[in-house]
Amino acid sequence: MRSIRLALLKWLLLPLLAINLIGAVGTYWLAWRPAQLAFDQNLADAAWTLLPYLEQRDGRIAFELSRQAEQVLRLDHFDSVYFVVRNARGDTLAGDADFPPLRTPPAINEPLAYDSRMRGEAIRVITLFTLVGTEPVTIGVAETLWKRISVRSGASFVGLLLLELLVALISIAIVWFGVSRGLSPLQAMQSSLNARSYEDLTALPAGHMALELEPVAIAVNGLLDRVRHVSRGQQEFLANAAHQLRTPLAGLKTQLEWLQQRYAGDQDVARSTLLMMASTERMIRQTNQLLALARAEPSQFERARLYPLALDKLVEESIQHFVEEADKKHIDLGFELASVTVPGDRFLLRDLIDNLVDNAIRYAPPRGCVTVSCYAADGEGVLAVEDDGPGIPPSERELIFSRFYRLSDKTTGSGLGLAIVRDIAADHGAQIRISSGAGGRGTVFSVHFPLATPAQDEVQPRANLR
Amino acid sequence: MHVLLVEDDAVLSDGIARNLTNHGMVVDVVANGNDADALLQRREISVVVLDIGLPGIDGFEVVRRLRARGGATPVLLLTARDAVEDRVYGLEMGADDYLVKPFATPELVARVRALLRRAGPQQSRLQIGALMLDTVTRRASVHGRPIDLSAREWAILEYLIRHSGRVVSKQQIIDAILPWGEELTLNAVEVYISRIRIKLGDAGLALRTIRGFGYMLENAH
């Protein structure tokens, strides 16, 4: 995968290191060059001092160097000093005969410096081309390199190079830090996207975004918009499909009810119609659940749809249905309804209450006990449904809210009920808590709603007249 | 009792018609709004069971035209949608009640009966199980044996019979018998109910307590 950070580092660090290297070479050269010149000058001076000892006699070159003078010439604390005097044909006239061949300088009396080797050691050579009388001679003086090496490895010289290295390291750190800082808006965008739930399809805030990130944000927002559109389309399709199913299901149900009445005496037919009726009821419930799920989808929900609603009255509206369902399992269904008003959506809250109570009836044992209560406490409106069923192990208390999760395969639930409850609670900014019932038995589901603020009046949604 | 059923789904309208016929009603069936509109102008109808989504003119329009002509026939709307807007709009157009598909037949029958009761003359004799209340002579009997009821007990029992099979809250009972003008506590209702229970005796009725809420009178199975 391509990394912007690596690409930036590559494009910044490599040129920077190259420049540093050039700088280092330059520094080396600037520091070493004067020293080299000074040493070379010394060597050239030695060559010049040899010149007075040469003279032309009878067409020949004579070289008279006293032993003392030669000692002075060769005296050096560090290096061995060599010299040679050669004529134009290259014959050695004086000095060290094994001196390597001399390069001739381009001009008379202009010393030439260069590196060579002698007796297995590196040497620095100065050659001086001159005329003795009319005879051309070349003088060569050389020394080993110890002095120069000691200068090059001297403290100040090494310090200079270390400084160069330090500058290079600091540059790397600055580039690394700068690139990281420069990329931080990208990371902020990433973490804000990561923190989103799958239901949150709202656009990214474009206001305080880095200029370079804005096109990305606009593109992401465009995508989110399309996803939202498709998601809404799917919800509408789901709702439509569920609505379309209702009429044929109603037909099936009424026909079965007639059959049940007509053949109540015939055991075989009664049994068969009872089973068909059970399936039909399940289909109806599933259809209604799908509709409720589409309606509760948090990404489709607008807070503006919340109006103050009396929880106790909403429970009462469904009480007939609850009692009929409870009677099928001979469950003792009871109510403790105190007057409490919460901001809510009428249909969604009814779906929530229906699902919580149906769920409790489903999981309570036959002849068990289910109690529905609502009350206001600690600034919250609470709806609680308690059953005396097997209870829910704490480890499963999160899982039960996932779609199609079922605690037991003995009950005939859609597995959607609690997912619907969770979605609707989220729509209302309410919290769901699960605890054990009285005496540690059974389960209490409680939904904690923020109470309606006094500023909100008791307004009912006005119908849109068509 | 003439019921006009307007429903375009053949299976559903057949099922509803059979069930209503089974409950002693005479049912006319039409499958679209225009036929319903025409029939309502020609014939005396006791109650209309009307689907909203219909070919031709829809259910809302049928009600609107009926009311515009000054027709008072009670109308029960059927719909596959349960949006509050649909419900409110239907009631504003002049419908009397509203039922969301799919529904249970007893629910439909109860609603149709309620509309018939509201429209027609009050039944003078109320009967459930072996219990009979004659609202004209104000005599009550179980298995033909007369029973004595106080005015409060009578009012509560009459209310329960008129809502038999339905859960009613103590508050609903109080509200229904308040025309006497006095205050009545929830505890007092409980006392009256326990007295009524004793007097019903072997009438084959169950006057059930819905814990923490109210009561339901039904035939004991």
Contacts between the chains, C-beta under 8 A, distances in Angstrom:
chain1	res1	chain2	res2	distance
A	243	B	80	4.8
A	243	B	81	5.9
A	244	B	80	7.4
A	246	B	80	4.0
A	246	B	100	7.8
A	246	B	101	4.4
A	246	B	102	5.8
A	247	B	9	4.8
A	247	B	12	6.0
A	247	B	80	5.4
A	247	B	101	5.8
A	248	B	9	6.9
A	248	B	11	6.8
A	248	B	12	7.6
A	249	B	101	7.4
A	249	B	102	4.7
A	250	B	9	7.8
A	250	B	12	5.2
A	250	B	15	7.9
A	250	B	80	8.0
A	250	B	101	4.0
A	250	B	102	3.6
A	250	B	103	6.6
A	251	B	9	5.6
A	251	B	10	8.0
A	251	B	11	3.4
A	251	B	12	3.5
A	251	B	14	7.7
A	251	B	15	5.5
A	252	B	11	7.1
A	252	B	15	8.0
A	252	B	102	8.0
A	253	B	15	7.5
A	253	B	102	5.0
A	253	B	103	7.9
A	253	B	104	7.5
A	253	B	105	7.8
A	254	B	12	6.2
A	254	B	15	2.9
A	254	B	16	5.4
A	254	B	18	7.6
A	254	B	19	5.8
A	254	B	105	5.8
A	255	B	11	6.5
A	255	B	14	7.2
A	255	B	15	4.2
A	255	B	18	7.7
A	257	B	15	7.4
A	257	B	19	6.1
A	257	B	104	7.4
A	257	B	105	4.3
A	258	B	15	6.0
A	258	B	18	4.4
A	258	B	19	5.3
A	258	B	22	6.7
A	258	B	105	7.7
A	261	B	19	7.6
A	261	B	22	6.0
A	262	B	22	8.0
A	284	B	102	5.2
A	316	B	169	6.6
A	316	B	213	7.7
A	319	B	167	5.0
A	319	B	210	7.3
A	319	B	213	6.6
A	320	B	166	6.0
A	320	B	167	5.2
A	323	B	167	5.2
A	323	B	210	6.1
A	323	B	216	6.7
A	332	B	211	6.5
A	333	B	210	7.1
A	333	B	211	7.0
A	334	B	210	7.5
A	334	B	211	3.0
A	334	B	212	4.6
A	334	B	213	7.5
A	335	B	210	7.1
A	335	B	211	6.7
A	335	B	212	4.0
A	335	B	213	4.2
A	336	B	212	5.0
A	337	B	212	7.1
A	337	B	213	7.1
A	346	B	84	6.3
A	347	B	82	6.9
A	347	B	83	7.8
A	347	B	84	6.8
A	371	B	211	7.6
A	371	B	212	7.4
A	461	B	84	6.2
A	463	B	84	7.2
A	463	B	85	5.0
A	463	B	88	3.6
A	463	B	89	5.5
A	463	B	92	6.8
A	464	B	85	5.5
A	465	B	89	6.9
A	465	B	92	7.5
A	466	B	89	6.6
